C-alpha cells in the first residue's frame, strides 16, 4: 500500500457475492496479523512504496492489490465464479538511497528485480 508503506495479507471469501476480504492471516513466526510496515520493520526500516500496479486481462484499470486463486494463480475476482488473470504486476520500492521495481511474473508467479 503506497499510502501506508505496508504489506498486509487478507483471506478472501469467494463464496460470497461480492467477494469479501478478511484481515485474519497471521505471520508464521510472531503469530501476529501479517502486517509488514516497511518504514519501521527492523529488516526494512526507512523503506517506502512509491507505486503499486496490478493489471488484469480484459480490464484497463490498474489495481493496488493482487489476489491468488486456490490454485495459486494471481487473479482479480470479478465475482465468486469469474476471475481475470494477471497481465502485469509491479511494486516500486526505495530505501537506503536505492530504488527498485519488483515484478510479479503473470505466468510463473515468480517475484524478481530487473
Backbone as CSV, one residue per row, in Angstrom:
resi,resn,N_x,N_y,N_z,CA_x,CA_y,CA_z,C_x,C_y,C_z
1,UNK,0.848,-1.172,0.000,0.000,0.000,0.000,0.893,1.234,0.000
2,UNK,0.927,2.006,-1.086,1.781,3.188,-1.146,1.419,4.256,-0.105
3,UNK,0.171,4.320,0.296,-0.231,5.347,1.262,0.319,5.063,2.655
4,UNK,0.414,3.783,3.025,0.858,3.436,4.377,2.213,2.727,4.400
5,UNK,2.764,2.371,3.221,4.043,1.667,3.109,4.007,0.344,3.866
6,UNK,2.891,-0.362,3.735,2.684,-1.627,4.435,2.341,-2.740,3.451
7,UNK,2.683,-3.962,3.865,2.260,-5.168,3.160,1.379,-5.934,4.139
8,UNK,0.143,-6.170,3.744,-0.797,-6.894,4.588,-1.416,-8.027,3.771
9,UNK,-1.686,-9.145,4.438,-2.295,-10.294,3.769,-3.738,-10.459,4.224
10,UNK,-4.606,-10.743,3.259,-6.037,-10.921,3.522,-6.480,-12.281,3.007
11,UNK,-7.500,-12.824,3.631,-8.137,-14.062,3.175,-9.420,-13.676,2.450
12,UNK,-9.647,-14.282,1.286,-10.851,-13.987,0.521,-11.921,-15.038,0.751
13,UNK,-13.147,-14.571,0.836,-14.305,-15.461,0.871,-14.934,-15.387,-0.512
14,UNK,-14.572,-16.356,-1.364,-15.072,-16.331,-2.744,-16.455,-16.939,-2.867
15,UNK,-17.012,-17.415,-1.757,-18.371,-17.957,-1.817,-19.405,-16.837,-1.707
16,UNK,-18.966,-15.648,-1.323,-19.904,-14.526,-1.206,-19.873,-13.691,-2.484
17,UNK,-20.931,-12.948,-2.712,-21.009,-12.067,-3.871,-21.515,-10.716,-3.409
18,UNK,-20.675,-9.679,-3.345,-19.310,-9.655,-3.871,-18.344,-10.442,-2.990
19,UNK,-17.174,-10.725,-3.548,-16.128,-11.421,-2.806,-15.696,-10.539,-1.646
20,UNK,-15.566,-11.128,-0.458,-15.199,-10.373,0.734,-13.765,-10.678,1.142
21,UNK,-13.076,-9.666,1.675,-11.710,-9.835,2.163,-11.706,-9.710,3.681
22,UNK,-11.026,-10.638,4.339,-10.915,-10.628,5.794,-9.442,-10.496,6.180
23,UNK,-9.151,-9.567,7.073,-7.787,-9.363,7.545,-7.581,-10.258,8.755
24,UNK,-7.283,-11.542,8.483,-7.115,-12.507,9.570,-6.022,-13.548,9.266
25,UNK,-4.996,-13.127,8.517,-3.871,-14.000,8.215,-2.744,-13.664,9.192
26,UNK,-2.246,-14.686,9.903,-1.215,-14.472,10.912,0.160,-14.869,10.391
27,UNK,1.171,-14.093,10.797,2.555,-14.369,10.437,2.979,-15.673,11.119
28,UNK,3.668,-16.568,10.390,4.009,-17.865,10.979,5.018,-17.788,12.126
29,UNK,5.820,-16.733,12.187,6.842,-16.652,13.226,6.364,-15.934,14.478
30,UNK,5.841,-14.704,14.320,5.476,-13.944,15.525,4.007,-14.093,15.907
31,UNK,3.237,-14.804,15.089,1.819,-15.104,15.373,0.945,-13.849,15.463
32,UNK,1.424,-12.735,14.899,0.640,-11.504,14.834,-0.008,-11.428,13.450
33,UNK,-1.040,-10.586,13.319,-1.617,-10.376,12.000,-0.507,-9.981,11.033
34,UNK,-0.547,-10.535,9.817,0.515,-10.275,8.848,0.435,-8.826,8.405
35,UNK,1.386,-8.039,8.877,1.406,-6.601,8.618,2.853,-6.144,8.646
36,UNK,3.475,-6.048,7.485,4.864,-5.617,7.383,4.877,-4.120,7.110
37,UNK,5.348,-3.359,8.080,5.482,-1.904,7.946,6.899,-1.637,7.450
38,UNK,7.041,-1.332,6.165,8.361,-1.175,5.558,9.167,-0.052,6.193
39,UNK,8.505,0.974,6.698,9.233,2.105,7.295,9.796,1.770,8.667
40,UNK,9.192,0.818,9.386,9.587,0.582,10.774,10.068,-0.819,11.102
41,UNK,9.923,-1.784,10.206,10.396,-3.139,10.464,11.926,-3.138,10.514
42,UNK,12.511,-3.946,11.378,13.969,-3.928,11.544,14.714,-4.269,10.251
43,UNK,14.141,-5.109,9.407,14.805,-5.512,8.161,14.617,-4.509,7.028
44,UNK,13.603,-3.665,7.122,13.287,-2.757,6.005,13.187,-1.290,6.443
45,UNK,13.628,-0.975,7.647,13.460,0.371,8.221,13.831,1.465,7.223
46,UNK,12.940,2.425,7.053,13.162,3.557,6.169,12.739,3.325,4.733
47,UNK,12.301,2.123,4.407,11.872,1.839,3.038,10.464,2.374,2.795
48,UNK,10.184,2.696,1.552,8.859,3.185,1.185,8.390,2.525,-0.108
49,UNK,7.097,2.510,-0.284,6.475,2.033,-1.522,5.989,3.272,-2.257
50,UNK,6.457,3.470,-3.486,6.043,4.665,-4.228,4.961,4.382,-5.255
51,UNK,4.856,3.147,-5.717,3.825,2.825,-6.709,3.544,1.328,-6.692
52,UNK,2.279,1.004,-6.879,1.828,-0.384,-6.994,0.902,-0.445,-8.197
53,UNK,1.150,-1.410,-9.064,0.296,-1.525,-10.250,0.107,-2.995,-10.605
54,UNK,-1.134,-3.427,-10.498,-1.507,-4.762,-10.945,-2.577,-4.598,-12.008
55,UNK,-2.321,-5.177,-13.181,-3.277,-5.127,-14.289,-3.694,-6.546,-14.631
56,UNK,-4.964,-6.658,-15.034,-5.543,-7.976,-15.292,-6.138,-8.017,-16.686
57,UNK,-6.062,-9.186,-17.318,-6.541,-9.349,-18.690,-7.995,-8.921,-18.813
58,UNK,-8.283,-8.143,-19.873,-9.643,-7.721,-20.157,-10.131,-6.555,-19.317
59,UNK,-9.229,-5.907,-18.564,-9.620,-4.783,-17.708,-8.558,-3.693,-17.837
60,UNK,-8.922,-2.500,-18.311,-7.924,-1.448,-18.497,-7.471,-0.783,-17.193
61,UNK,-8.132,-1.065,-16.092,-7.803,-0.422,-14.824,-6.538,-1.005,-14.200
62,UNK,-5.881,-0.198,-13.374,-4.753,-0.655,-12.562,-5.237,-0.749,-11.120
63,UNK,-4.821,-1.808,-10.423,-5.253,-2.042,-9.044,-4.045,-2.041,-8.113
64,UNK,-4.297,-1.805,-6.847,-3.246,-1.747,-5.848,-3.061,-3.037,-5.078
65,UNK,-3.686,-4.107,-5.518,-3.568,-5.388,-4.815,-3.726,-6.522,-5.809
66,UNK,-3.210,-7.662,-5.424,-3.357,-8.877,-6.221,-3.898,-9.967,-5.302
67,UNK,-4.723,-10.826,-5.847,-5.234,-11.967,-5.092,-4.781,-13.240,-5.801
68,UNK,-4.861,-14.341,-5.079,-4.458,-15.625,-5.646,-5.635,-16.585,-5.593
69,UNK,-5.795,-17.333,-6.662,-6.838,-18.353,-6.732,-6.437,-19.523,-5.838
70,UNK,-7.364,-20.438,-5.560,-6.998,-21.632,-4.794,-5.881,-22.448,-5.460
71,UNK,-5.700,-22.285,-6.762,-4.636,-22.984,-7.488,-3.303,-22.241,-7.403
72,UNK,-3.284,-21.071,-6.744,-2.055,-20.301,-6.579,-1.762,-19.340,-7.710
73,UNK,-2.737,-19.059,-8.562,-2.538,-18.151,-9.687,-2.938,-16.735,-9.306
74,UNK,-2.147,-15.713,-9.715,-2.520,-14.332,-9.423,-3.692,-13.900,-10.312
75,UNK,-4.784,-13.502,-9.683,-6.011,-13.166,-10.410,-6.720,-11.982,-9.739
76,UNK,-7.703,-11.450,-10.447,-8.647,-10.480,-9.905,-10.012,-11.154,-9.903
77,UNK,-10.679,-11.144,-8.759,-12.013,-11.734,-8.678,-13.058,-10.709,-9.095
78,UNK,-13.701,-10.949,-10.241,-14.819,-10.122,-10.686,-16.017,-10.427,-9.793
79,UNK,-16.233,-11.705,-9.554,-17.249,-12.189,-8.620,-16.812,-13.590,-8.194
80,UNK,-17.658,-14.291,-7.488,-17.276,-15.587,-6.926,-16.912,-16.634,-7.977
81,UNK,-17.395,-16.484,-9.213,-17.138,-17.503,-10.230,-16.312,-17.008,-11.413
82,UNK,-15.993,-15.718,-11.457,-15.270,-15.152,-12.598,-13.999,-14.462,-12.135
83,UNK,-12.871,-14.858,-12.726,-11.596,-14.222,-12.411,-10.959,-13.701,-13.691
84,UNK,-10.060,-12.748,-13.506,-9.251,-12.243,-14.620,-7.792,-12.522,-14.270
85,UNK,-7.035,-13.187,-15.156,-5.624,-13.471,-14.879,-4.778,-12.200,-14.874
86,UNK,-3.732,-12.209,-14.095,-2.793,-11.098,-14.043,-2.095,-10.950,-15.382
87,UNK,-1.948,-9.715,-15.867,-1.168,-9.465,-17.078,0.090,-8.670,-16.767
88,UNK,0.102,-7.900,-15.656,1.264,-7.100,-15.267,1.198,-6.853,-13.771
89,UNK,2.321,-7.006,-13.097,2.363,-6.717,-11.671,3.687,-6.098,-11.291
90,UNK,3.664,-4.850,-10.765,4.885,-4.171,-10.348,4.655,-3.426,-9.038
91,UNK,5.706,-3.380,-8.228,5.714,-2.613,-6.991,7.042,-1.863,-6.951
92,UNK,6.984,-0.534,-6.861,8.195,0.282,-6.799,8.501,0.605,-5.346
93,UNK,9.731,0.279,-4.920,10.148,0.488,-3.535,11.472,1.251,-3.514
94,UNK,11.721,1.932,-2.399,13.001,2.603,-2.225,13.390,2.577,-0.761
95,UNK,14.686,2.663,-0.538,15.219,2.679,0.823,16.725,2.625,0.787
96,UNK,17.352,3.264,1.760,18.808,3.254,1.818,19.461,3.888,0.614
97,UNK,18.792,4.870,0.004,19.355,5.546,-1.155,19.245,4.780,-2.454
98,UNK,18.505,3.684,-2.449,18.328,2.883,-3.664,16.849,2.734,-3.979
99,UNK,16.554,2.521,-5.256,15.178,2.295,-5.707,15.149,1.060,-6.589
100,UNK,13.998,0.390,-6.589,13.851,-0.793,-7.435,12.380,-1.015,-7.727
101,UNK,12.123,-1.668,-8.829,10.775,-2.096,-9.169,10.737,-3.611,-9.104
102,UNK,9.872,-4.113,-8.256,9.703,-5.556,-8.084,8.627,-6.010,-9.060
103,UNK,8.921,-7.052,-9.824,7.979,-7.559,-10.822,7.388,-8.893,-10.387
104,UNK,6.100,-9.057,-10.627,5.423,-10.340,-10.418,5.097,-10.898,-11.795
105,UNK,5.735,-12.009,-12.142,5.522,-12.607,-13.450,4.152,-13.271,-13.502
106,UNK,3.309,-12.901,-14.479,1.958,-13.448,-14.547,1.912,-14.927,-14.896
107,UNK,2.947,-15.454,-15.517,2.950,-16.856,-15.935,3.557,-17.767,-14.874
108,UNK,4.723,-17.388,-14.361,5.434,-18.255,-13.409,5.122,-17.906,-11.959
109,UNK,4.548,-16.737,-11.713,4.251,-16.207,-10.376,5.532,-15.895,-9.607
110,UNK,6.660,-15.830,-10.283,7.925,-15.510,-9.628,8.031,-14.003,-9.423
111,UNK,8.599,-13.638,-8.287,8.880,-12.245,-7.982,10.343,-11.994,-8.306
112,UNK,10.632,-10.895,-9.036,12.010,-10.646,-9.432,12.302,-9.152,-9.487
113,UNK,13.584,-8.837,-9.463,14.078,-7.484,-9.684,14.756,-7.466,-11.039
114,UNK,14.497,-6.450,-11.858,15.141,-6.430,-13.182,16.650,-6.198,-13.099
